[in-house]
Amino acid sequence: MLYLLLESVLPEDLIKEWKRMRSRVENKDKRNILGNLLEFLQSEVGNDERLQFAWSGFAKDQEFKRIKLKDKIPTATCIVSSERKRADKNDEQLLIL
């Protein structure tokens, strides 16, 4: 009963991960599902804490900013085509910004 209550308040992505792990663990110990869930949650919290610690070390002196891919990927919008007319011939120029 407590197991169902605890599982009902977990985020969806965490439940999916738990169900994947549960299928591997269930064969070993079907009787202690609640204990297995608590161990899983404990390891997830530990993993998150280690990640937070690692990221805080990288951003110690400055604020960590994630790279926005849409700002860094070149697209066709930065290419301009123009014509330059000379007295003797027409040349096309391609300008890349």
PAGU-449424 format. One record per residue: residue number from 1; residue in three letters; x, y, z of N, C-alpha, C in turn. Coordinates in Angstrom, 2 decimals. Atoms other than C-alpha are relative to their C-alpha. Example, Ala and Ser with C-alpha at 12.3 -4.5 7.8 and 13.67 -1.06 7.14 Angstrom:
BEGIN
<1 'ALA' <0.89 -1.19 0.00> <12.30 -4.50 7.80> <0.90 1.20 0.00>>
<2 'SER' <-0.82 -1.19 -0.06> <13.67 -1.06 7.14> <-0.77 1.09 0.73>>
//
This chain:
BEGIN
<1 'MET' <0.82 -1.19 0.00> <0.00 0.00 0.00> <0.87 1.26 0.00>>
<2 'LEU' <-0.90 -1.14 -0.07> <2.76 2.44 0.93> <0.79 0.15 -1.30>>
<3 'TYR' <-0.72 0.00 1.27> <4.60 1.45 -2.23> <-0.80 0.71 -1.08>>
<4 'LEU' <0.86 -0.62 1.01> <1.66 2.48 -4.43> <-0.13 1.51 0.22>>
<5 'LEU' <0.09 -1.42 -0.33> <1.33 5.81 -2.63> <1.28 0.73 -0.40>>
<6 'LEU' <-1.29 -0.61 0.32> <5.02 6.55 -3.02> <0.21 0.08 -1.51>>
<7 'GLU' <-0.17 0.02 1.45> <5.06 5.55 -6.69> <-0.91 1.02 -0.69>>
<8 'SER' <0.95 -0.91 0.63> <2.03 7.75 -7.44> <0.45 1.47 0.03>>
<9 'VAL' <-0.43 -1.40 -0.09> <3.83 10.97 -6.44> <1.34 0.26 -0.71>>
<10 'LEU' <-1.28 -0.18 0.70> <7.02 10.39 -8.45> <-0.22 0.61 -1.37>>
<11 'PRO' <0.09 -0.54 1.36> <7.67 12.33 -11.68> <0.03 -1.13 -1.04>>
<12 'GLU' <0.16 1.03 1.03> <6.96 10.44 -14.90> <1.33 -0.57 -0.48>>
<13 'ASP' <-1.28 0.50 0.49> <10.58 10.21 -16.07> <0.68 -0.91 1.03>>
<14 'LEU' <-0.57 0.82 -1.07> <11.64 8.79 -12.71> <-0.73 -1.35 0.09>>
<15 'ILE' <0.78 1.25 -0.01> <8.83 6.21 -12.83> <0.45 -0.91 -1.14>>
<16 'LYS' <-0.46 0.80 1.13> <9.96 5.09 -16.29> <1.34 -0.66 0.30>>
<17 'GLU' <-1.31 0.55 -0.36> <13.53 4.64 -15.06> <-0.15 -1.09 1.06>>
<18 'TRP' <0.22 0.99 -1.06> <12.29 2.79 -11.97> <-0.56 -1.30 -0.59>>
<19 'LYS' <0.60 1.20 0.59> <10.18 0.40 -14.07> <1.04 -0.79 -0.79>>
<20 'ARG' <-1.07 0.70 0.70> <13.21 -0.39 -16.25> <0.89 -0.75 0.99>>
<21 'MET' <-0.87 0.62 -1.00> <15.32 -1.09 -13.18> <-0.74 -1.11 0.75>>
<22 'ARG' <0.80 0.96 -0.76> <12.51 -2.93 -11.44> <-0.07 -1.35 -0.71>>
<23 'SER' <0.07 1.26 0.74> <12.30 -5.52 -14.21> <1.28 -0.81 0.20>>
<24 'ARG' <-1.26 0.71 -0.25> <15.97 -6.38 -13.57> <0.08 -0.47 1.45>>
<25 'VAL' <-0.11 0.30 -1.44> <15.70 -6.30 -9.76> <-1.07 -0.98 0.45>>
<26 'GLU' <1.15 0.79 -0.44> <12.32 -8.03 -9.51> <0.30 -1.49 0.01>>
<27 'ASN' <-0.33 1.43 0.04> <13.74 -11.40 -10.48> <0.81 -0.42 1.23>>
<28 'LYS' <-0.85 0.32 -1.14> <16.19 -11.23 -7.58> <-0.78 0.01 1.32>>
<29 'ASP' <0.66 -0.15 -1.30> <13.90 -10.04 -4.78> <-1.39 0.61 -0.18>>
<30 'LYS' <1.36 -0.48 0.20> <10.15 -9.80 -5.36> <-0.65 0.44 1.31>>
<31 'ARG' <0.66 -0.27 -1.29> <9.32 -9.57 -1.65> <0.24 1.42 0.49>>
<32 'ASN' <-0.37 -1.29 -0.57> <11.03 -6.25 -0.94> <-0.06 1.12 -1.04>>
<33 'ILE' <0.15 -1.00 1.05> <9.68 -3.95 -3.67> <0.16 1.41 0.58>>
<34 'LEU' <-0.12 -1.32 -0.62> <9.37 -0.95 -1.31> <1.46 0.31 0.34>>
<35 'GLY' <-1.42 -0.20 -0.31> <12.95 -1.40 -0.11> <0.82 0.26 -1.25>>
<36 'ASN' <-0.70 -0.22 1.27> <14.16 -1.65 -3.71> <-0.27 1.40 -0.55>>
<37 'LEU' <0.35 -1.35 0.46> <12.29 1.55 -4.61> <0.75 1.05 0.81>>
<38 'LEU' <-0.72 -0.97 -0.84> <13.82 3.39 -1.66> <1.49 0.02 -0.31>>
<39 'GLU' <-1.41 0.05 0.40> <17.31 2.20 -2.63> <0.21 0.71 -1.34>>
<40 'PHE' <-0.07 -0.66 1.31> <16.67 3.35 -6.21> <-0.06 1.51 0.16>>
<41 'LEU' <0.13 -1.45 -0.22> <15.52 6.79 -5.04> <1.23 0.57 0.68>>
<42 'GLN' <-1.21 -0.45 -0.69> <18.53 7.07 -2.75> <1.16 0.13 -0.99>>
<43 'SER' <-1.07 -0.08 0.99> <20.89 6.33 -5.63> <-0.24 1.14 -0.98>>
<44 'GLU' <0.31 -1.11 0.90> <19.08 8.83 -7.89> <0.33 1.34 0.65>>
<45 'VAL' <-0.32 -1.24 -0.72> <19.40 11.57 -5.26> <1.51 0.17 0.08>>
<46 'GLY' <-1.46 -0.06 -0.06> <23.08 10.71 -4.84> <0.60 0.40 -1.34>>
<47 'ASN' <-0.48 -0.36 1.33> <23.62 10.92 -8.60> <-0.24 1.48 -0.29>>
<48 'ASP' <0.30 -1.42 0.21> <21.90 14.31 -8.76> <0.92 0.89 0.83>>
<49 'GLU' <-0.90 -0.80 -0.84> <23.98 15.61 -5.86> <1.41 0.04 -0.58>>
<50 'ARG' <-1.33 0.03 0.61> <27.20 14.49 -7.56> <0.06 0.88 -1.25>>
<51 'LEU' <0.04 -0.86 1.19> <26.15 16.20 -10.80> <-0.01 1.47 0.39>>
<52 'GLN' <0.05 -1.39 -0.46> <25.29 19.41 -8.96> <1.36 0.45 0.50>>
<53 'PHE' <-1.33 -0.32 -0.52> <28.65 19.32 -7.21> <0.99 0.19 -1.14>>
<54 'ALA' <-0.92 -0.11 1.14> <30.50 18.75 -10.49> <-0.25 1.29 -0.77>>
<55 'TRP' <0.32 -1.22 0.75> <28.66 21.57 -12.28> <0.34 1.25 0.79>>
<56 'SER' <-0.33 -1.19 -0.80> <29.18 23.97 -9.40> <1.50 0.24 -0.01>>
<57 'GLY' <-1.45 -0.16 0.10> <32.93 23.33 -9.65> <0.41 0.67 -1.29>>
<58 'PHE' <-0.31 -0.61 1.28> <32.94 24.32 -13.32> <-0.37 1.48 -0.02>>
<59 'ALA' <0.50 -1.37 0.02> <31.04 27.54 -12.65> <0.37 0.74 1.27>>
<60 'LYS' <-0.37 -0.57 -1.29> <32.91 28.51 -9.50> <0.22 1.51 -0.09>>
<61 'ASP' <-0.33 -1.42 0.10> <34.21 31.92 -10.68> <-1.00 0.79 -0.83>>
<62 'GLN' <0.96 -0.71 0.85> <31.54 32.77 -13.21> <-1.29 -0.80 -0.09>>
<63 'GLU' <1.29 0.67 0.12> <27.92 31.98 -13.79> <0.04 -0.92 -1.21>>
<64 'PHE' <-0.02 0.98 1.08> <27.54 28.84 -15.89> <-1.15 0.30 -0.95>>
<65 'LYS' <1.02 -0.26 1.00> <25.70 29.52 -19.13> <0.01 -1.14 -1.01>>
<66 'ARG' <0.09 1.08 0.98> <24.47 26.73 -21.35> <0.02 0.60 -1.41>>
<67 'ILE' <-0.07 -0.46 1.39> <25.19 27.11 -25.04> <-1.35 -0.26 -0.66>>
<68 'LYS' <1.24 0.15 0.73> <22.07 27.73 -27.01> <0.36 -0.38 -1.43>>
<69 'LEU' <-0.39 0.51 1.30> <22.41 25.66 -30.15> <-0.51 0.89 -1.14>>
<70 'LYS' <0.53 -0.81 1.09> <20.19 27.91 -32.23> <0.82 1.27 -0.21>>
<71 'ASP' <-0.85 -1.17 0.15> <22.59 30.81 -31.58> <1.35 -0.35 -0.62>>
<72 'LYS' <-1.33 0.39 0.45> <25.68 28.83 -32.60> <0.02 -0.70 -1.36>>
<73 'ILE' <0.03 0.74 1.26> <24.54 26.92 -35.72> <-0.19 0.98 -1.15>>
<74 'PRO' <0.15 -0.89 1.16> <25.14 28.81 -38.99> <-1.18 -0.45 -0.86>>
<75 'THR' <1.14 0.31 0.86> <22.09 29.01 -41.22> <0.09 0.85 -1.26>>
<76 'ALA' <0.01 -0.74 1.26> <21.26 30.36 -44.65> <-0.40 1.46 0.19>>
<77 'THR' <0.40 -1.39 -0.24> <19.93 33.57 -43.09> <1.19 0.94 0.10>>
<78 'CYS' <-1.17 -0.88 -0.12> <23.49 34.86 -42.70> <0.71 0.17 -1.34>>
<79 'ILE' <-0.60 -0.16 1.32> <24.22 34.72 -46.46> <-0.79 1.03 -0.79>>
<80 'VAL' <0.64 -1.06 0.79> <23.50 37.77 -48.64> <0.58 -0.05 -1.40>>
<81 'SER' <-0.46 -0.02 1.38> <23.68 37.80 -52.42> <-0.33 1.38 -0.57>>
<82 'SER' <0.24 -1.31 0.60> <24.06 41.09 -54.27> <0.71 0.08 -1.34>>
<83 'GLU' <-0.61 -0.21 1.30> <24.93 42.30 -57.73> <0.73 1.34 0.00>>
<84 'ARG' <-0.74 -1.24 0.14> <27.56 44.89 -58.51> <0.20 0.21 -1.50>>
<85 'LYS' <-0.10 -0.28 1.44> <27.43 46.53 -61.92> <1.24 0.85 -0.26>>
<86 'ARG' <-1.14 -0.78 0.47> <30.57 47.73 -63.64> <-0.31 0.45 -1.42>>
<87 'ALA' <0.21 -0.51 1.35> <30.83 49.59 -66.84> <0.25 -1.09 -1.05>>
<88 'ASP' <-0.35 0.99 1.01> <32.40 46.62 -68.62> <-0.71 -1.35 0.18>>
<89 'LYS' <0.67 1.29 -0.19> <30.61 43.58 -67.01> <-0.78 -0.02 1.32>>
<90 'ASN' <0.78 0.20 -1.24> <28.20 42.37 -64.33> <0.66 -1.12 0.81>>
<91 'ASP' <-0.56 1.01 -0.90> <29.75 40.52 -61.37> <-0.98 -0.23 1.15>>
<92 'GLU' <0.80 0.31 -1.18> <27.86 38.75 -58.66> <0.93 -0.19 1.18>>
<93 'GLN' <-0.79 0.15 -1.21> <29.15 38.95 -55.14> <-0.81 -0.81 1.02>>
<94 'LEU' <0.61 0.75 -1.09> <28.44 36.65 -52.24> <0.65 0.45 1.28>>
<95 'LEU' <-0.51 -0.52 -1.26> <28.80 38.12 -48.80> <-0.48 -0.91 1.12>>
<96 'ILE' <0.34 0.84 -1.14> <28.91 35.86 -45.76> <0.27 0.78 1.26>>
<97 'LEU' <-0.12 -0.77 -1.24> <28.25 37.57 -42.46> <0.48 -0.85 1.12>>
//
